[in-house]
Amino acid sequence: MSGRVRIVDVASLAGVSTATVSRALSAPETVGRATRDRVMEAVRATGYRVNGAARDLRQQRARSLLILAPNLANTFFSRIFSAIQEEASAAGLAVQISDSRIGREKLVSLGYDGRADGIVLLDGAIDPDVVNGWRLPMIQLCEWNEAYRAPRIGIDNAAAARMAVEHLADLCHRSVLHVSGPDGNVLAVTRREGFSDGVAARGIAGTTLAGDFTLEAGACAARRWAELRPRPTGVFCASDECALGFISECAALGFGVPDDVSVVGFDDIDFAHRFLPALTTIRQPREALGRAAAKALVNLLGLAQVADPGDPAIAPTIVVRSSTAPPPTDDSRVATITLD
Amino acid sequence: MSGRVRIVDVASLAGVSTATVSRALSAPETVGRATRDRVMEAVRATGYRVNGAARDLRQQRARSLLILAPNLANTFFSRIFSAIQEEASAAGLAVQISDSRIGREKLVSLGYDGRADGIVLLDGAIDPDVVNGWRLPMIQLCEWNEAYRAPRIGIDNAAAARMAVEHLADLCHRSVLHVSGPDGNVLAVTRREGFSDGVAARGIAGTTLAGDFTLEAGACAARRWAELRPRPTGVFCASDECALGFISECAALGFGVPDDVSVVGFDDIDFAHRFLPALTTIRQPREALGRAAAKALVNLLGLAQVADPGDPAIAPTIVVRSSTAPPPTDDSRVATITLD
């Protein structure tokens, strides 16, 4: 029966206008509670369902944002998705998600299939021809690509990496290692540049190992670090996952953090403050980033006048915890043993 | 210009039929590479975009699944979202996500707004009147509610909790603590029942503290555990986050895991095997769960004949790592000191 019921049937049963039925379903907060209850009762009794496609055809929009991310299984994105969904929902928009590894053909069609009004793009490694071909309003978030024709929101990754080096240098580390992200990734490149600038500015020794932001890349880097002579006493990992993998593997190899080596992460994921030791890291304000991107996109779509999301470069901060300390010295070790 | 271009213009420029243009955009893998390239070039040259709403109106469907989760920021869901999206994409469906805490009115309208063809429901605590009012094909995943009229996919949570107790009992723990999930939650209730059955079956002492699955609930439980006399020597937490918070706070209080207390988690999140100590835990096969739910929903929607996703109760397993060991005894401690 539900396919045959029209809005006028619901309105007549509820004793209200069709406009009220429409408002009660699409913007329930604009209708009084008693009326809303009456309408919903009539909707249930009749089995009415909005023909979303017909309404969208009239309005010529999908009422939906698409979030495109390089790996949906990466837990870094959870808080970003949550913040975007909250802002989108407030603007009456649904949120669609897609992994960007769905293949070139499917990627191309994302911009032409009419399912999304705009895109929050978390991947800077998609072919610019594909991205610029979409002709939809877009915001680049966290990652970026100079060739994409879309505004960017994100932290200053080079400045954040310099902060990590500054912290290690302030603790008197003279030789530091950077475990970077993968070669083609814009975040990896920018953080590596910040690391290089930082060690040059402080006149200390800097080495880089290529990783890929994962736990296992951190563990692998720890095994390579253990073989270095002399071993750098401070390590800056390009992600918290990498840092936690590094520390975990250090423990397996018999090295203590921060007694034998200090480790700084990047992101401040939820586990960072509960790891053993609690991780010193660069904090990316993920919720603020998600909110800013959603607001900027809603603005671009002209769907709501929302407050300006502020400076697109949201400030990173360093959170100092227990994984960093002054470097070990032979003197200090002898002293400890003697005093015990 | 893009609003005025019709599919026939693209077809004529590319020298193909309108049906070929349509296939090249909606199912690119069904069209040969050379033809596809010609069509996409014509699409770009003309600025053509599919009118998704018009097509959906003809087909009377949204071509979209909705995933409804109790908290999008919970990293437990990342792998589930990723697996659902992969299966949905293969079936030509978009994936919409929503937090279920958007308020009753917005929740009600999710089932009537025509944006989704079906729902994967990860929340068992929504009012059954709302859920059953939706009249959309639905699959309950992980959490469930007996009152929802929808098939369920998930692990046997009681059996999994009994496994955790068995493991501790096998290690000779005689007094064990369960840090449960929140009172109203069906997973919390079922795991607590499994814990109680397990301790009764093994004739050991069991105590329960109420938590809420979070890191901080685990830390709080550790402070309360430290005050118990005698202290249970084994702890089973209802989630890995809770277990990691418990272990982290134990360290802050001066207790070692597993030397002073053994800890078992639940889920096997990505960090579990890299925590210090590596966490013994119940593994939920999240990717398999997500895939099974997506396949079952695609079947319900009649969009594709996919292989039966198999038994809806996907088997949990226990993964034994370093956070569990035999309980400390005064004897063993004396022996250790003597032998050193």
Interface residues (C-beta under 8 A of the other chain):
Chain A: S2 G3 L25 S26 P28 E29 R36 M40 V43 R44 G47 Y48 R49 V50 N51 G52 A53 A54 R55 D56 L57 Q60 R61 A62 R63 S64 N71 L72 A73 N74 T75 F77 S78 R79 F81 S82 Q85 E86 S89 A94 V95 Q96 I97 S98 D99 I102 E105 K106 V108 S109 G111 Y112 D113 G114 R115 G133 R135 L215 A219 E241 L244 G245 I247 S248 A251 D270 F271 R274 F275 L276 A278
Chain B: S2 L25 S26 P28 E29 R36 M40 V43 R44 G47 Y48 R49 V50 N51 G52 A53 A54 R55 D56 L57 Q59 Q60 R61 A62 R63 S64 N71 L72 A73 N74 T75 F77 S78 R79 F81 S82 Q85 E86 S89 A94 V95 Q96 I97 S98 D99 I102 E105 K106 V108 S109 G111 Y112 D113 G114 R115 G133 R135 L215 A219 E241 L244 G245 I247 S248 A251 D270 F271 R274 F275 L276 A278
